[in-house]
Structure formats: structure tokens, C-alpha cells
Amino acid sequence: MGKKLTTRSEDYSKWYNELVVKADLAENSAVRGCMVIKPYGYAIWEKMQGELDRMFKETGHQNAYFPLFVPKSLFEAEEKNAEGFAKECAVVTHYRLKNNPDEPGKLMVDPEAKLDEELVVRPTSEAIIWNTYKNWVQSYRDLPILINQWANVVRWEMRTRLFLRTAEFLWQEGHTAHATKQEALDEAMQMNDIYATFAEEFMAIPVVKGSKTENERFAGAEETYCIEALMQDGKALQAGTSHFLGQNFAKAFDVKFASKEGGLEHVWATSWGVSTRLMGALIMTHSDDNGLVLPPNLAPIQVVIVPIYKSEDQLAQISEVANKLTSDLRAKGISVKYDDRDTQKPGWKFAQYELQGVPVRLAIGPKDVEKGTVELARRDLLSKEFVNQDEVVEKVSALMTEMQDSLFEKAKSFRDSHVTEVDSFDEFKKVLKEKGGFISAHWDGSPETENKIKELTKATIRCIPFNQEKEEGSCVLTGKPSSQRVLFAKAY
Amino acid sequence: MGKKLTTRSEDYSKWYNELVVKADLAENSAVRGCMVIKPYGYAIWEKMQGELDRMFKETGHQNAYFPLFVPKSLFEAEEKNAEGFAKECAVVTHYRLKNNPDEPGKLMVDPEAKLDEELVVRPTSEAIIWNTYKNWVQSYRDLPILINQWANVVRWEMRTRLFLRTAEFLWQEGHTAHATKQEALDEAMQMNDIYATFAEEFMAIPVVKGSKTENERFAGAEETYCIEALMQDGKALQAGTSHFLGQNFAKAFDVKFASKEGGLEHVWATSWGVSTRLMGALIMTHSDDNGLVLPPNLAPIQVVIVPIYKSEDQLAQISEVANKLTSDLRAKGISVKYDDRDTQKPGWKFAQYELQGVPVRLAIGPKDVEKGTVELARRDLLSKEFVNQDEVVEKVSALMTEMQDSLFEKAKSFRDSHVTEVDSFDEFKKVLKEKGGFISAHWDGSPETENKIKELTKATIRCIPFNQEKEEGSCVLTGKPSSQRVLFAKAY
């Protein structure tokens, strides 16, 4: 266990890094920028995958798998996309190692096994997928194509942090093909909505839905929709994006279809993705100085039962109660772990499960056996109470919903109190410095102004929110006219 | 749909390749040796994953994720493992592309972005994982570690075939660490047994369990257990392997633990895996000249309902029956697709689902509505019968089990009739040439003899079966004494 976590007020960034490692979520590996996702962290990711996968399938999408490698000639076909990713991509140039004659026992790249064409390890799969779709689409009858892929991708980022920015990460990427522009726009919007629903209902993270500005758009997209969340330190985090790609990839890869009307048209595209970065958002939305706090809907272990005993005899009696509770709770669909290991003391277990964010802890001692009670501790409030054994199942079932809702409400009220409307650049800087959060301000619509503001404050436009009334105003930096406010923030 | 499949007797290999593509399972991609797994093929793989994952978790394993890349210095640490995989590995040498000044719009590797140390794209993950376990293990209390990973791996094979041998493939790889040799041996055996159970109960493929000879062992293993299946063309296919790695990786990566007794000892290891290669085994065990045949336990669509109609009115009446059947069957946990698309004719649909191996097809026409019947077609026997609508659910439920069993029995009787005991090398060659299958023969136990037989016949020792009585005899090639028969075959 080691010593306590650095507190959030001491050093938020250090708190985060320590928490990820100490709660057994992930750790750095021997490969620069690549992480090891440990079993407990991966179990949370599996819960996320399960829910998202269900939502994708319910909306008609199917999973498939495309190659890890993108030949350079395909990679460069869509110019903007290539430009956006070329600067940070891992490139395979050889297909063999051989013994190094100068250093026995060591290997070296075999210069005779140089590939004719370099292969880029996919940073995203539009190129390889649209090169495939080309052969799948002849007529409008072949459309839409609604495919998702669960995969690893690599972006050679220079500064990395566990989950938030890693050279390799896991994600899902949807790639759809449509006969009309409107259908593609609707699809991109639908998937952004699914991400928002998932974030709010499962991760208990309130998000703002909106569009990205041209500067912040995905390389190769005509429109990027997104969901933006706010972390406890006042920085924003882009939690998911959904892109309307227009006909850019269809043109780059010559994907045309015979329309109902008899014409030959380029196909319309979308792509959309969320990644293991969501793990970072989950941690930074709910956790506290004692460790991880997990919403019940994503907790791999929802309830842990810890026996407190001095003799084998006591343990046997406690186990009887614990085993009954375990099976009754499981019958309600609640995941339970009964930790009767004798290698660790109860205090150690309490601290460990607190650190790992298990929503409910039940402790049972000899007195509880006598009295027919258990001690129930709630992770989010760090509160404790005694509950009659015959009321535990009902109480815990209700708590699953209550804690899920309460975490969301708490995060929402924090977020809502950290959206500040400002009307001058001085105020902008003051709020950003003293309070952080989202700053709702007028902007003249030009990339230059956005860049200038970024240069001066490090804040970027997180999104142009969808659900926001038009309002005449003037740009917070240039004073030029503006018809609506946008959300600025410093971001992860 | 295109024209009919090549038949198996005409050209088995061509039949296989055509089937994989026409049944929409997979296709070749723009990357040499890498495949695209199409949605229908991927759905079968997902069913396999689901069952295996459940079996792994039920035996105490957890999933995790380790980096895609292995730094060269780690890759070469376990000498035999490195030697086994160095000849066919993809190597990342650079982390950036830049604009090619000589060819506008084209990119080139940026020579200034050369990695200090080359990264091997994992062909298997022992090296990166044992380098990680090193930090996880101090004491016997940290053991066992029971971890599985679902991942993509790359082996730069020169001759590739869809599913059977591809440069990139999907698999799971279990990597466990133990305090004692016996515990590791038991784990390796347990996982081989799980693979056998999965193959027989879900894939309906009978397998022989056994050990590999030294020649055929995994690079770096002290013992390799395996399950061997027999394909319809008389060639064997290694369907899963489980390795006892001894202390080889613990020594290479210096992984020691403080034992209960107070000593400091090297950890014992296993690894085990199955891959998308299983898709090839599934196809080649059950399918026929009309296309894929799927065991119900792995069929993404177990029942398809096709309406046969001339008017909208008829369709409405048929749909009423079909929708009721669909929901009744689904209530029994059976997956059903009602294909009422008007873009394709019934005949086209019949052929398509036959090609794709959907176990049961129900066809409903106006006469069936009148008479209260449906036409039920069984994919494995290509048989048809009329069934009363109120008996369909019961009938189909029973068929799911019946077809599963019947496919297994059919494959088993084929396999059993293709295990031939031979006692001379002439007989060996004759049987291999005229009949194929497994040849059960005495072998003197030397790698040289095994190599010589391979050279002369292309047959290798598939395994030394576990469940086989000892029998004194003499080697089929050298005449030297042998204490048990082993199984030879030509293999995929």
C-alpha cells in the first residue's frame, strides 16, 4: 500500500499519476509513452466496452477488423489527414532482425529485409478502411456501411501521461459510408449523442455537446462534433468525437456508387471514436484524496465484503452470513467480492478497496453475527452505518442507483458552477487564472483570433455548443461582431 | 452472389479461399499478408471470444493489456524465443514521416526521426510481459499471476492464407507466473484442456490432446501441449497450444520471489494461445460444396426467416407469423434474423444463407399462412420439412442441440476413420499419399529422425498423444526401439 496519496490541492497532476498506479489501473512500460493496463484498470475498460458495444449494435452497427498497418501510399492519399498524422507516426521499415556479427547474442535490423514500401502503424484507420470500402461499394444497395472496430492505435506523442495521452492507446473507431450528405450528418450526430448518453448515464460525467472550430477539427473532416467534460481542476477534457468527413475520403480513394437515379456519385462518410482516455476522465471527475471513486454502473466490483475475526470459528460464522449475502446480491445482478484472504488485515483491505473505488463495502464482525447487522460503508461519501442483514440486499440495490445519480449530480453541479460568461478579455484572463472551468465568450469566428487567444492564455475553444441560444455580441479579443458564445477552456 | 463455389474434390484449397471470401468472412487487404475480417466473420470470432473469455475468467484469469512494441533489447533477452521470431518480425525504426521534397504530395521517412532503439511489433508477448512481471513479483504472496490478453500480433510470414496464416492475426495470449514447477505444469495442462473443451463443445471439432516434440515446441518453452484437429482433406491443424516455459523467462528477466521458506527463487511460467486461425479450422471441419456450415453454438444468426410473397398484403400476413416466431425463438435465447428486404428475391436469400452457414432457415409463403405451417430447412443435412407453426419453437430449440451434436459426431467419425496405425515406412508413405489423416507410428525419439521423415514425406509429428497406452515397437524409419506411438500428419 505504501504511504498516502498526494492530495489534489497539493498537486493535482501528481495526485492523478499516483492514483493511477496505486489503484492498480495502469503503469508505464519499457516502451516510451506506452502503458500497461493492469487487470483492475482493464476490467473497468471492459465494462465501458460492453456498454458502448451494445449501444453501437442497437443502432445497427457491426464490428469488423482492418489491418494494423497502412502502406505509405494509402496513408498519404487524403492529404489533410496525412498531414495531421505524419508528424507522429511509427513507421515499419524492415521485416527481419538478424544476429549482430559484432555483438554476439545481440540482434540488428537486417538491411536486406527492407520493405519496398514503408508501413505506418495506424494512428487512425480512415485510409486503410476507405481503400477497402472501395471494393465493397458499387450501388446504393451496398449502402449504408455501418462498421465499428475495437483496436489499438499509435500516435508518437512527445509528452505522454497514463490514459490521457499515450503513444499506443485502445479505442473504437466507427467508419460509416452513406448515399447522402444528410444521412452522414445524421449518423455523425447520432453517434455523438450516443457518446453523450454513455458519458452521462454510465460514467456519470456531464458533457457539453457541440461542434469543433476549424482549428480543432479532425484532420480530414468537414465537421467534428464532440462531447466536452470538465475535470475537478478546472481543465476540460474532450471525451469523444464524431466526424462528418464529407466526400473527402471517397474522393481520395475513388469510392463511387450508382445512385437510385442512375448517376455515379461519391460516397459520404463519417468516423467516430472514444478511447482509453475516457479512463482519465472517469478518474478526474469523481475521485478524491483517498483514491478512486467509481460510479456503480462501471465498477468491476460493486460490493466488497470484508470479514473481521480473531478465530477460525468466528470466520466460519461470518462466512455463513457473507456467503448468503453474496449470493442474494448476485441474484440481483450486483457484482460482489468476498475477501476472506488471511494474508491481509481488515484495515489493509479497507484502505485498498477505498483506493480502488469499490462503491460499497460491507464489514462483518462477531458482534454483527450476534446482532444480525453488517457495517455498510459508502465510498463516495465515506459514510458508514449499521444495516440489518435482512435489509442489506434492498439497501444495496437502491444504493447502486442512488450513488450513480448522486455522482452525476455532484459532477454536474461542479461543472455548472464552472461555466462563466465573460465579456472582456481582462475578465477572460482573470477567470481563467483564478477559477478555471469553461469560459463562455463571444468570438469573431476567425482561426487567427482563436490562435491568438491560445497563444496569450493557453485556452482553446472546446466547442460551439449545440444547445445554446444565439446572442449578438462582440469578440472578447477583437471586438468584432459575433452571433453566439463559444466555450473556451484550458484542456487535457 | 456470382457463380458456384469450386467443389472440394476439384480443388480443396481453392474451395477454401473462395468460401472465405464469398461467405463474407474475410478478404485480403492492401497490406501484404494482412487480412480484413469482415463483419460476418468477425461476429463468429466474437462468439468464440465470448466463450473462451468466460472459461478463462471462470478459472481465475483476468484480462490486461501490454504494449504492442517490444524494444529490441528486451526482445533478444530470451535467446531461443528471440531466435524463433527474429526472422519474421516487423520492425519500427522511425517515428515520423515528412514531405518528400522531390515529390510534392508524397511523404518519406524522416531520417532525423530515427529511434535510438528499434521496436519489434510483438509476434508474441513473453518478453514485454516478463519485463513487467519483474516489478510485480517480490514475494510468494504476489503469486500466482493469472493474466490473459486479447491482442493483435504480427509475424512476417512469407506465404499467407486467410485465417490460416496471416502476417497480422488476432489472438489471446495467457501469461501466468507461479511459485512452483508443479503449479505451472498444472496450469499449462488446465489451459490445454480448456482449449479442447472449447473446440469440442463449441466448435464441434474433435481434437487430440498431446505434447509436441522438441522440434515442434514453442521457441523458449520446455514443454508444449497442444490440441490437434483433422481437416476434411486429411491434413492436420494445430488448433491451440499451451506452454510450460520453466524458468527461462524468469531467468532472462531476473524475476525472483521470496519463498515461504525464506529463499529467493526464480518464478515458473506458462503461456497459452489460440488465434483467428481457429476460423480456418471451423471452416475446414464442417463446410461443404454449398458453403459454410456452422455449429449452432457459434452461429451469429442461428435461424433466418425468409418471407415468400407476391403482394404487400401477403407480406403483411407472413410478417405477422414471422414476428411472432422471431420473438418466441428469441425468448428461448435463439438468435433470429427476419430478412424481409425487398431488394433481393427469396432464391437469392436462400443461396446466401446457405453459403453463410446459417443452421436453420424458415420459409413462409401464403400457403403456409393458410395451413399454419412453415418450411424448415436444416443447413447441415440440406434437408427440408414442413412444421406446424405452433411446433416451430420446440423443434428449433431441439435442433440447436441436435445439430451441434451431429456435427461433432460426423467430424469425429471422419477423424477416427483417419487415424491409421502403420508399422513400416512403405506403409507410412502409402497411407499418407492415398488416404492422409493421422498416422500412428513408432518413432525413435530423435529430432534427426523426425527431420528426415519430414524431408522425405512432408509429414511432421503433430503430437505425442496423452491418452495412449505405452507399446513396445520399433521406429518406422530407423527400426530403433520405441516405447509408444506418435501421430504424424501433413499439417496446415
Chai-1 contact restraints between the chains, C-beta under 6 A:
chainA,res_idxA,chainB,res_idxB,connection_type,confidence,min_distance_angstrom,max_distance_angstrom,comment,restraint_id
A,S29,B,P67,contact,1.0,0.0,6.0,A-B,restraint_1
A,A30,B,P71,contact,1.0,0.0,6.0,A-B,restraint_2
A,A30,B,N131,contact,1.0,0.0,6.0,A-B,restraint_3
A,V31,B,P67,contact,1.0,0.0,6.0,A-B,restraint_4
A,V31,B,F69,contact,1.0,0.0,6.0,A-B,restraint_5
A,C34,B,P67,contact,1.0,0.0,6.0,A-B,restraint_6
A,V36,B,F66,contact,1.0,0.0,6.0,A-B,restraint_7
A,V36,B,T132,contact,1.0,0.0,6.0,A-B,restraint_8
A,I37,B,A64,contact,1.0,0.0,6.0,A-B,restraint_9
A,I37,B,Y65,contact,1.0,0.0,6.0,A-B,restraint_10
A,K38,B,A64,contact,1.0,0.0,6.0,A-B,restraint_11
A,P39,B,Q62,contact,1.0,0.0,6.0,A-B,restraint_12
A,P39,B,A64,contact,1.0,0.0,6.0,A-B,restraint_13
A,Y42,B,N63,contact,1.0,0.0,6.0,A-B,restraint_14
A,Y42,B,A64,contact,1.0,0.0,6.0,A-B,restraint_15
A,Y42,B,Y65,contact,1.0,0.0,6.0,A-B,restraint_16
A,Q62,B,P39,contact,1.0,0.0,6.0,A-B,restraint_17
A,N63,B,Y42,contact,1.0,0.0,6.0,A-B,restraint_18
A,A64,B,I37,contact,1.0,0.0,6.0,A-B,restraint_19
A,A64,B,K38,contact,1.0,0.0,6.0,A-B,restraint_20
A,A64,B,P39,contact,1.0,0.0,6.0,A-B,restraint_21
A,A64,B,Y42,contact,1.0,0.0,6.0,A-B,restraint_22
A,Y65,B,I37,contact,1.0,0.0,6.0,A-B,restraint_23
A,Y65,B,Y42,contact,1.0,0.0,6.0,A-B,restraint_24
A,F66,B,V36,contact,1.0,0.0,6.0,A-B,restraint_25
A,P67,B,S29,contact,1.0,0.0,6.0,A-B,restraint_26
A,P67,B,V31,contact,1.0,0.0,6.0,A-B,restraint_27
A,P67,B,C34,contact,1.0,0.0,6.0,A-B,restraint_28
A,P67,B,E168,contact,1.0,0.0,6.0,A-B,restraint_29
A,L68,B,N152,contact,1.0,0.0,6.0,A-B,restraint_30
A,L68,B,E168,contact,1.0,0.0,6.0,A-B,restraint_31
A,F69,B,V31,contact,1.0,0.0,6.0,A-B,restraint_32
A,P71,B,A30,contact,1.0,0.0,6.0,A-B,restraint_33
A,E76,B,L107,contact,1.0,0.0,6.0,A-B,restraint_34
A,A86,B,L97,contact,1.0,0.0,6.0,A-B,restraint_35
A,A86,B,L107,contact,1.0,0.0,6.0,A-B,restraint_36
A,K87,B,R96,contact,1.0,0.0,6.0,A-B,restraint_37
A,A90,B,V92,contact,1.0,0.0,6.0,A-B,restraint_38
A,A90,B,Y95,contact,1.0,0.0,6.0,A-B,restraint_39
A,V91,B,H94,contact,1.0,0.0,6.0,A-B,restraint_40
A,V91,B,V109,contact,1.0,0.0,6.0,A-B,restraint_41
A,V92,B,A90,contact,1.0,0.0,6.0,A-B,restraint_42
A,V92,B,V92,contact,1.0,0.0,6.0,A-B,restraint_43
A,T93,B,T93,contact,1.0,0.0,6.0,A-B,restraint_44
A,H94,B,V91,contact,1.0,0.0,6.0,A-B,restraint_45
A,Y95,B,A90,contact,1.0,0.0,6.0,A-B,restraint_46
A,Y95,B,W156,contact,1.0,0.0,6.0,A-B,restraint_47
A,R96,B,K87,contact,1.0,0.0,6.0,A-B,restraint_48
A,L97,B,A86,contact,1.0,0.0,6.0,A-B,restraint_49
A,L107,B,E76,contact,1.0,0.0,6.0,A-B,restraint_50
A,L107,B,A86,contact,1.0,0.0,6.0,A-B,restraint_51
A,V109,B,V91,contact,1.0,0.0,6.0,A-B,restraint_52
A,V109,B,E118,contact,1.0,0.0,6.0,A-B,restraint_53
A,E118,B,V109,contact,1.0,0.0,6.0,A-B,restraint_54
A,N131,B,A30,contact,1.0,0.0,6.0,A-B,restraint_55
A,T132,B,V36,contact,1.0,0.0,6.0,A-B,restraint_56
A,R141,B,T343,contact,1.0,0.0,6.0,A-B,restraint_57
A,N152,B,L68,contact,1.0,0.0,6.0,A-B,restraint_58
A,W156,B,Y95,contact,1.0,0.0,6.0,A-B,restraint_59
A,E168,B,P67,contact,1.0,0.0,6.0,A-B,restraint_60
A,E168,B,L68,contact,1.0,0.0,6.0,A-B,restraint_61
A,T343,B,R141,contact,1.0,0.0,6.0,A-B,restraint_62
